[in-house]
Amino acid sequence: MSEKDLSDIAGLPSDLGIGEDLARAEQRLSIRVERRRYGKPMTVVDGFEEGVDVDALASTLKRRLATGGTVSDGHIELQGDHADRLPDVLRDEGFQLA
């Protein structure tokens, strides 16, 4: 469903950003921790669909978790093991976990 369709149905202007909020709520993300070079942990978040600004979300996650990271091939990579704190942060941002 596109934003135009949603605003036509809901009767709300599309610039409210409700389409992105709904896109976030419908997605199921997965979190995993991988070991990289020299055994250092890297937390990977994937499962993003169209309609989500992954770069902006990565920036928010890096700021809230006080860590570095990047966006690569449509998934977010965060330096360190954040598997315990990350689910709460993603729920605050409107996502559901698989």
C-alpha positions as a printed Julia matrix, in Angstrom:
98×3 Matrix{Float64}:
  0.0     0.0    0.0
  1.48    3.34  -0.96
  1.31    6.51   1.1
 -1.12    8.03  -1.37
 -3.48    5.1   -0.95
 -3.2     5.3    2.82
 -3.93    9.02   2.95
 -6.94    8.54   0.67
 -8.34    5.86   2.98
 -7.5     7.53   6.29
 -8.35   11.02   5.14
 -5.09   12.34   6.6
 -2.48   14.37   4.74
  0.49   12.32   3.54
  3.02   14.76   5.04
  2.12   13.52   8.54
  4.4    10.53   7.87
  1.84    7.95   8.92
  2.86    5.68   6.05
  6.39    5.27   7.41
  5.02    4.56  10.9
  2.79    1.81   9.52
  5.65    0.4    7.44
  7.75    0.16  10.6
  5.01   -1.54  12.6
  4.44   -4.23   9.96
  8.09   -5.28   9.62
  9.73   -8.11  11.52
 13.39   -7.41  12.15
 16.03   -9.85  13.28
 19.06   -9.17  15.45
 22.18  -11.31  15.47
 25.71  -10.93  16.8
 28.57  -11.99  14.57
 32.23  -12.29  15.43
 34.47  -10.33  13.1
 38.18   -9.88  12.78
 40.1   -10.56  15.97
 36.94  -11.92  17.62
 35.26   -8.53  17.94
 31.45   -8.63  18.07
 29.26   -6.91  15.48
 25.49   -6.61  15.99
 23.55   -6.92  12.72
 19.93   -5.8   12.25
 18.21   -6.95   9.08
 14.77   -7.61   7.63
 14.06   -4.07   6.42
 11.55   -3.57   3.63
 10.95   -0.56   1.43
  9.52    2.52   3.08
 12.04    2.78   5.91
 14.96    5.2    5.9
 17.65    2.74   7.02
 20.35    5.44   7.07
 18.36    7.64   9.45
 17.52    4.66  11.67
 21.19    3.64  11.78
 22.11    7.15  12.87
 19.49    7.02  15.63
 20.65    3.6   16.83
 24.3     4.65  16.86
 23.45    7.76  18.87
 21.21    5.95  21.39
 23.65    3.07  21.88
 26.77    5.29  21.82
 28.55    3.15  19.25
 29.83    3.22  15.71
 28.31    1.4   12.8
 27.31    1.43   9.16
 24.6     0.49   6.67
 25.6    -2.28   4.27
 23.42   -4.09   1.72
 20.19   -2.97   3.39
 21.11   -4.0    6.92
 22.59   -2.11   9.87
 25.88   -3.16  11.44
 26.7    -1.83  14.9
 30.08   -2.2   16.56
 29.9    -4.32  19.71
 27.39   -6.72  21.24
 24.12   -4.81  21.71
 21.73   -7.78  21.59
 20.45   -7.04  25.09
 19.72   -3.29  24.65
 18.83   -3.13  20.96
 15.35   -4.76  21.09
 14.07   -2.05  23.46
 15.49    0.72  21.28
 13.92   -0.75  18.12
 10.54   -1.09  19.86
 10.78    2.57  20.91
 11.3     3.39  17.23
  8.12    1.48  16.28
  9.53   -1.82  15.01
  8.64   -5.39  15.93
 11.17   -8.19  16.25
 10.95  -11.63  14.68
